[in-house]
């Protein structure tokens, strides 16, 4: 990965993390003075998002310090673990918010100061627009999954904040025109929608990252396809050593030890590997193949 890209991502992650902390405090303070359960829900979401940003920041800093940067998706599975942890924390929190929202709506409707509640949403949108623009600029210059994630996340966040502001403005309007009783139900209803969105997002993150964090064996039918591919190439090698296979998320990792005649050139080994890889790709998606060429007798020639 390009050193300039890592430096740009480092700056992006640093801004994202260190602007999220004061923004979270602003949401917490505003939720207290406005009495808004919706803002309280957003504050909790922001608080747990700090965990994710910390992991992302740490992963990028690790890449920045590395002498040989080889990890375009982060350092190991740190990002996947942060996504899984965020999902695990948000699922119970969103359920609690749903219970509180329904209780407030049914038994204890509370007057909310919509004018105060809207205040932290404005800097939140400004932050989102800046991060979206910055990440989009990085994405246009480099191929970066991290930048792509930032672009998608901030796009959703901007639309979400804008929707909440519009709902708050509608609630404020109803209070001003004298429909205060109707306005009492705006905030709990909105917090229910926020909690449902949090629950959906957290559940998706849990399932997606769990599959990546847990290695699974390749299904038997896929292993048979692999054996058939090697059988078609039986004239290209002397014998087969160990075959390692695993599934990690959407990817299939295959490592094969092939014993070849010592007269086999490096270019011939590359051709054999390419044929095996292309054959596998015709039958299986997202294959990551590694062929380890071992000499049957002495050692390979260099040409």
Protein Blocks (a to p, Z undefined) as FASTA:
>chain_A
ZZklmmmmmmmmmmmmmmmmmmmmmmmmmmmmnopaklmmmmmmmmmmmmmmmmmmmmmm
mmmmpmbdcbfnbghjlmmmmmmmmmmmmmmmmmmmmmmmmmmmmmmcccddfklmmmmm
mmmmmmmmmmmmmmmmmmmmpccfklmmmmmmmmmmmmmmmmmmmmmmmmmmmmmnopam
lmmmmmmmmmmmmmmmmmmmmmmmmmmmmmmmpccdddfklmmmmmmmmmmmmmmpmbdc
ddddddehjbccddddddddfklcfklmmmmmmmmmmmmmmmpghiacddddddfklmcc
fZZ
